């Protein structure tokens, strides 16, 4: 199934208005995902169906995500937000644990550990490029983004994983800015969390967490409800406690319609193939960088010193973001070389 659809042919699934360069904020849904969502909403409004098949799309999404990141499906939990899933891990690490993180880390990864200060959890930060070398015998947990949302900087995943293994430190990776364009093997890390509404082009309110067997044993499912049961349809009432043996014990009940729209989007990412998407996205990003007079990079995100007016840029039909006084553009499957030309033209 992976890589069976040509990217140029697949682009017919999208109809962006203007030049959309803001996937790092939210991705655009393919037509198949949009149709599935509209059909479900119509059924809901008319009250003409039961709900179980809506919930099943969460498991379809879980399986697709597992394949995309090379993880066993039993190692994948679902939730609504990255911070909610990472928070389960942060709340389960031992008192007094020492956490290492980048100094520009997105707060959905950082705050879940920082709020554990009352338990003696200590968070130390260093520049993102120095994470691997900063891991030492005093490090218990390394929490970082595979790709930084502010700058687009891609972490040296192999070096971080190797250093953490050497010092027996847990690795917790936020891959929200990576999954969908950057090839990644989740089994190299103890936990990988990702929202699905950015580069995976699903809906807000959908997120994943892969968990290693050892970490799963130590993680308390603080938000456990009926969907965390071994058999969800036999877990409507209780006791006794009967949690799933797999990572599903960390699940929270799915927002039906968000997952209805997410499942087809993930399947399309699979059909195109992350390797093909990676080559396309980075190729466009580097063409844009060249036009700005910058050196080539390895990211689908380009951050550039910006002194212009973002509203004026958007008024010209170029949708990007301003992060910390820098223009952030994000290049994805629905973008073409014409978008590069248009963005450079508008920027002058």
N, C-alpha and C positions, 0 to 999 in steps of 0.2 A: 504493500500500500504506500510506503514512504517513497516520495519522489516519482510518482506515476503521472503527475500533471505538470505540463510545461508552465513556467511562471508567466510567460507572456499570454498564454491562453487563459490562465487563471485570473488575470487582471480584469477580465470582463465581469468578475464578481463584485467589483467596486465602482462607484461613481462619485468620487470626491468632487466637490465644487471648489474651484480654485486650486491653489497649490497647498496641500495639507502636509505640513512638516512637524506635526506635534504628537506623533505616536508615543513619545515618552510620557505624555500626559494621558492620552487614551487612544486606542486603536479604532479604526473604522471597521464596522461589521461587514463581512461578505454578504452577498444577496441571499445565500442559502440560510444564513443565521437570522437575517432580518425577516425572511418569510416565515421561518419556524416560530419566531417570537410573535409575529402578528397573528398567526394561526392559533397559537396558544391563548393569546389575549382575547381573541374573538370567542374561543370556546369557553373561556372563563366568564366573559361578559354574558354569554348566553346560557351559562349553566348547563351545557349540553354534554359534559363528560365528567368522569371521575378524575382524580388527581395523580394516581400512582405512576402513570407513564411520564408525567412531568418530573417527578422525583427521580425516575430511572435515568434521566439525562445527566444527572450528577455522576452516576457510575460510569456512563459512557465517556464523560469528560475525564474522569479519574483514570480510566484505562488508556485514553489517548495521551494524557499528560505523562503517564508512566512510560509509555513507549517513546515519547519525545525526549525524555531525559534519561532513558536507560535504566529505570528503576522497576523493581517488582511491583505489581499493582497492589499487593498486600502491604506495601510500605508507604502508600500514599493516603494521606488524610485530606479532607476537604473542609473549607470554612468560608467565611465571608471576607476576611481581611488578613493581610500578612501579619499585622501587629497582633491580632487575636491568636493566630497560630504560633507565632514566635513567643508570645506571652506565656503559653503553656510550658514551653521549654524553660524560659527564664524563671518561672515560678517553681520549677522542679529541680534546678541545679542546687547543690549543697550551699548552706550558709557559709559566707566568707569566700565564696569563689571569686576568682580574679578573671575579668573579662577584658579582652583586647579588641579594639575596634578602630576604624579610620576616624580621623578628626572631622571629616566632612560627611559622615555616614547619615543616610536617610533615617529620620527619627522612628519610623515604624520598626526598624531593626534595633535602634539604639535605646529608645525609651523603655521598652519592656524589661531591659536589664537594669537601667538606671533607677527605675522605680523600686527595685529590690534592695535599695541601699540600707533599709532598716534591718535587713538580714545580714548585713556586712558584705554584700556584693560590691566589689570595687571594679569600676570601669576605667580603663586606661586607654587613651587615644594617641595615635601616631598618624602621620601622613599616609594616605592610602597606598602609595608606592612602597612604603616601608613595612607593610604588615608582615610579610613572610619573614624578614630578618628580625623583626621585633618579637617574634614568638620565642619564648624561652621556658625554662623549667618552672617558672612562676605562673605561667599562663594556664588557666583551666579551660577557658572558652575563647574561641575566636569568632566574632560576629562581624560580618562584612557583606557588602554588595558585590556581586559578580561584575556589575557595571554601575558606576556611580551616576546617579540621576542628575547631579549638578554639572558635571564636566564630561560625562561619557567615558571616563577612564575605565579601561578593562583591567580587572585584577589578574595577577599572575596566578591563576587557579591551581596549576600544577605545583608551583613553589609553595603556596600557602598550605595545600593539602599535605605535601611532603614534610614541611616543618611541623605542622600540627601532629602528624603521626609520630614524628621523632620525639616530640615532647608530651605525647599522650594527652593532647588538648582536644576538646570537642570543637567541631566546626559547624557554624550556623550561617548559611548563605542566603541572602536575599537576592533572588534571581529575577525579580520583576522586570528589570530593564535588560534582561538577557534572554529569557525563555521566549522562543519564537524567531530569533535571528542568530543567536550565538550557540554553537554546538556545546553541550555541557553534559557531563556524566555525573548524575546525582549520587551515584554509589561511591564517589570519591570523598563524600562529605557525610557528616552525621545527620545533618538536616539541611534541606533546601526548600525555601518558601518562595512562592511566586503568586502574584495576582494574575488573573487571566484577561484583564481588560485593557492591557497595553499592547505589547507585541504579539500576544496570542489572539487579540482582536475579539475576545469574548465580552461579557457584560460586567459592569461594576457589581460587586457583591459576590464574586467568585474567586477563590484562592485555593492554592494547594500547598501541602507540606509533605516532603518525603522524610522519613525517619529511619535511621539504622536500627537493627534489632536491639542492640545494647541500649540506645537512647530511649527507644520506645518503652522498654522495661522500667526506666527511671522517670518517665514523664507521667505526671498525674493528669488525667482528663478532667480538669476542673469544670469544664462546661458540658459535661456528659449529659445527654438526654436520650430520648427514645432512638435517635438516629445513630447513637454510639453503641447500640445493642448488637449482639451477635446476629440476631434476626430482627431487623427493624420493625417488621410487622407483627412480631410477637413481643414487642417491648413497649407497648402503649401504656401498660400499667404494671405496677410491681408493689413490693419486692418479689423475689430477691434481685440483687444486682447481677446483671448478666451482660457484661461488656464484650464487645468483639475482641477476638484474640489478635487481630491485625491492627494496622494503623487506623482503621475505621473507628476505633475506640476514641479517637481524638476528633471525630467528625462533629459538626453541628448541623442541625437540620437545614437542608438546602432551600434557598430562595428559588422556588420552582422556575419562574420565568427567566431569571438570570441564567440558570443552567440550561434551559431550553435553547437559548440563543448562543450559549458558549459551546456546547457540544459540536455543532456543525462547523464552527470556526476552527476549533482544534483539529478536527478531522481534515479540513482543507489545508492547514499548516502541514499536517502529516503528508498529504498527497503531494504537495509541492516539494517538501523536504527542507529541513533547516539548513543543510549545507548549501543548497541552491539559494535560499533566502539570504544567507550570510554573504555569499559572493555578490549578490545583487545589491544588498543594502550598503555594504562597505564600499562597493564600487561607486555608488552614487554619492556617498558621503565624501569619498576621496576626490571625486570630480568637483564637488562643491568646495572642498578645502583648497584644491588647486586654483579655483577661480578666486578664492580669497587671498591667495599667495601663501597658504600654509603648507607645511610638510604633510605627506600622507600619514594616515593613522590606521588603527585597527578596530575602530568603533563605528556603529551606525549612527551615533550621536555626535554632532559637531557643536562645540561651544566656542563662541567668538566674541571678543570685546565689542560691545554694542553701545553706540552713543546716539542712536536714532530714536524714533517714536514707534513703539510697538503697535499702537492703534493705527498709525498711518500705514504700517506694513500690512496689517490685517485688512485695512481698507482697500489695499491694492490686491487683495485676494491671496496673500501669503500668510498662512496660519502657522505661527511658531510660538515660542515661549521666551520670556525673559527671566532668567534665574540668576540672582546675585549680580545684576548689572551686565550680564552677558547674554547674548542671543543664543538660544538652544534650538537647533534643528534636529529632527529625527527622521531618518530615511528608511522607508519600508516598501513592502511589496507593491503597493498601489502607486508608488512614485516612479517617474521616468526621467530620462535625461532632459526632457522639456521642462520638468520642475526645477532642475538645477539651473538651467538657463534663465527661467523666469525669476527665481530667487535672486540670482546674481544681478539680473537687470534691475529689479526693484531696489536692491541694496546699493546700486550704483557702482 
